[in-house]
Amino acid sequence: MFNHDTEKDFEVLSWHDNYIYGLHFSIEDFEQGDWRSDLAIDIDHIVDWVCETDGGCQFRVASATLTFHHVTDLDLAIDWGNSGFQSALHEISISHVSRNQIQNQKICLDRPYYEWKIATNFPKYGCLTFGASGFTQVLRAKPILVNEQKLPPSKRNSHFPPSV
């Protein structure tokens, strides 16, 4: 793994125009006392926007796993519309990620707990909303310079779902 970010880095990270390729629910064995409930998201993470003075841009992009921890109250509101069964699925594009600290929460008594919202550019008006204590983001490959805000399929490191 090439990079490791956590909720301590939230203020300096951006997921604007990152593409989502998959979701994975990591629910452990409650009978054994393992209470993990993680949401892992497979993304192409834009590490850097390389913009020229003429307005042209390239992007340093790496496949990454963005995992939220102690997830509760997951609400997935993604609607690709009704094409009459003529349009295939495609990536989800993130508009922005926001969080608000929840007061008097009963999930993680030893740390802050947040309501997270992942709003989408496309499909329009999409949103993933949930509670989580924080996140880890791990780049699964070194970033490469590309002309689009996503990796070509041949360059994606697709070892997903992760073993979190």
C-alpha positions as CSV (number, residue, x, y, z in Angstrom):
1,M,0.0,0.0,0.0
2,F,1.3,3.4,-0.9
3,N,-0.5,6.0,1.2
4,H,-2.6,5.9,4.3
5,D,-5.0,8.8,5.3
6,T,-7.4,9.0,8.2
7,E,-10.1,11.3,9.5
8,K,-7.3,13.5,10.9
9,D,-6.6,14.4,7.3
10,F,-10.2,15.2,6.4
11,E,-9.7,19.0,6.2
12,V,-6.9,18.7,3.6
13,L,-8.4,15.9,1.5
14,S,-10.9,16.2,-1.4
15,W,-12.8,13.6,-3.2
16,H,-14.4,16.0,-5.8
17,D,-14.7,14.2,-9.1
18,N,-13.4,10.9,-7.7
19,Y,-15.1,7.9,-9.3
20,I,-16.7,5.1,-7.3
21,Y,-16.5,1.6,-8.7
22,G,-17.8,-0.6,-5.8
23,L,-19.0,-0.9,-2.2
24,H,-18.2,-3.6,0.3
25,F,-19.8,-4.2,3.6
26,S,-17.4,-5.7,6.2
27,I,-19.6,-7.0,9.0
28,E,-17.8,-9.2,11.5
29,D,-18.9,-12.0,13.9
30,F,-21.0,-10.4,16.6
31,E,-21.3,-13.7,18.4
32,Q,-17.5,-13.7,18.8
33,G,-17.5,-10.1,20.2
34,D,-16.2,-8.5,17.0
35,W,-18.5,-5.5,16.4
36,R,-16.9,-4.1,13.3
37,S,-19.3,-2.7,10.7
38,D,-17.2,-1.0,8.0
39,L,-18.2,0.4,4.6
40,A,-15.3,0.1,2.1
41,I,-15.6,2.1,-1.2
42,D,-13.5,1.4,-4.3
43,I,-12.5,4.7,-5.9
44,D,-10.1,6.3,-8.3
45,H,-8.6,9.0,-6.0
46,I,-7.4,12.2,-7.6
47,V,-4.2,12.9,-5.6
48,D,-3.3,16.1,-7.5
49,W,-4.8,18.3,-10.2
50,V,-2.0,19.5,-12.5
51,C,-3.4,22.5,-14.3
52,E,-1.7,24.7,-16.8
53,T,-2.0,28.4,-17.3
54,D,-3.9,27.9,-20.5
55,G,-6.7,26.1,-18.5
56,G,-5.8,22.5,-19.5
57,C,-5.5,19.9,-16.7
58,Q,-4.1,16.5,-16.1
59,F,-4.5,14.5,-13.0
60,R,-2.5,12.2,-10.7
61,V,-4.8,9.4,-9.9
62,A,-4.5,6.1,-8.0
63,S,-7.0,3.3,-7.2
64,A,-7.8,3.5,-3.5
65,T,-10.0,2.0,-0.8
66,L,-11.8,4.5,1.3
67,T,-13.1,2.6,4.4
68,F,-15.5,4.2,7.0
69,H,-15.5,2.6,10.5
70,H,-18.4,1.8,12.9
71,V,-21.0,2.5,10.2
72,T,-24.6,3.0,11.2
73,D,-27.8,4.1,9.5
74,L,-26.6,3.7,5.9
75,D,-28.9,5.3,3.3
76,L,-28.0,4.9,-0.3
77,A,-29.9,7.2,-2.7
78,I,-28.5,6.6,-6.2
79,D,-30.8,6.7,-9.2
80,W,-29.5,6.3,-12.7
81,G,-33.0,7.1,-14.0
82,N,-35.2,5.1,-16.3
83,S,-33.7,4.6,-19.8
84,G,-36.2,1.9,-20.8
85,F,-33.5,-0.6,-20.1
86,Q,-31.2,1.0,-22.7
87,S,-28.3,2.4,-20.6
88,A,-25.8,0.4,-18.7
89,L,-24.4,1.1,-15.2
90,H,-21.4,3.3,-15.0
91,E,-19.2,4.8,-12.3
92,I,-20.6,7.2,-9.7
93,S,-18.8,10.6,-9.6
94,I,-18.4,12.2,-6.1
95,S,-19.3,15.9,-5.8
96,H,-18.1,16.3,-2.2
97,V,-17.9,14.7,1.2
98,S,-19.1,16.4,4.3
99,R,-19.4,15.5,8.0
100,N,-21.1,16.8,11.1
101,Q,-20.3,15.6,14.6
102,I,-23.1,13.9,16.4
103,Q,-23.7,14.8,20.0
104,N,-24.8,12.2,22.5
105,Q,-24.0,9.3,20.3
106,K,-23.9,5.8,21.8
107,I,-21.7,4.0,19.2
108,C,-18.1,5.0,20.0
109,L,-17.9,6.4,23.5
110,D,-14.1,6.9,23.3
111,R,-14.1,9.1,20.2
112,P,-16.1,11.6,18.1
113,Y,-18.8,10.2,15.9
114,Y,-20.1,11.9,12.7
115,E,-22.9,11.9,10.2
116,W,-21.2,11.6,6.8
117,K,-22.7,12.6,3.4
118,I,-21.2,11.7,0.1
119,A,-23.0,13.8,-2.6
120,T,-22.7,12.8,-6.2
121,N,-22.2,14.7,-9.4
122,F,-23.5,11.8,-11.4
123,P,-26.0,10.4,-11.1
124,K,-27.3,13.8,-10.2
125,Y,-28.7,14.3,-6.7
126,G,-27.3,11.0,-5.5
127,C,-26.2,10.7,-1.9
128,L,-24.7,8.2,0.5
129,T,-25.5,9.1,4.1
130,F,-24.4,7.2,7.2
131,G,-22.9,7.5,10.7
132,A,-19.2,6.6,11.2
133,S,-16.4,7.3,13.7
134,G,-13.9,8.0,10.9
135,F,-12.2,6.6,7.9
136,T,-9.0,5.2,6.5
137,Q,-8.0,5.7,2.9
138,V,-5.3,3.5,1.3
139,L,-3.9,4.0,-2.2
140,R,-3.6,0.5,-3.8
141,A,-1.1,1.7,-6.4
142,K,1.2,4.7,-7.0
143,P,-0.6,7.6,-8.6
144,I,-0.1,8.0,-12.4
145,L,-0.6,11.1,-14.6
146,V,-3.7,10.8,-16.8
147,N,-5.7,13.2,-19.0
148,E,-9.1,12.2,-17.4
149,Q,-10.2,12.3,-13.7
150,K,-10.1,8.5,-13.6
151,L,-7.8,5.7,-14.5
152,P,-8.1,3.8,-17.8
153,P,-9.5,0.3,-17.0
154,S,-6.2,-1.3,-17.9
155,K,-4.5,0.7,-15.2
156,R,-6.9,0.2,-12.3
157,N,-5.6,-1.9,-9.4
158,S,-8.8,-3.9,-8.9
159,H,-7.9,-5.8,-5.7
160,F,-11.3,-5.1,-4.2
161,P,-13.1,-6.0,-2.0
162,P,-10.3,-5.4,0.4
163,S,-9.4,-7.4,3.5
164,V,-10.0,-4.6,6.0
